[in-house]
């Protein structure tokens, strides 16, 4: 948020300052023949070509559903996943849980060698739980 505000104020300052500096006239110069042209610059990179979409609707019930448990590479994540898996099955005995273990730290799973496995896992579940072992 601070970056956004900083970028906004820098652009605002440039928009205010540039015309003032350009219109400063030397004695004897009326400035009537000068035309000022502005070039609009964006502080952001190229627009993401992937269209935005909303989140999936909430499940009515967990009965008979496949729940995916995504586990990151941190040490505490797998024990947490096993605990959540056990508790979910105690609360809803008819659900199926599928644990996906991410092995590469600080990388989106879709950018790893497990991309295909991850995509199959995502398409095979009804809902997902993300566990970060911090």
Beta strands, then each sheet from edge to edge (+ up, - down):
strand 1: 66-71
strand 2: 96-101
strand 3: 127-131
sheet 1: 2+ 1+ 3+
end
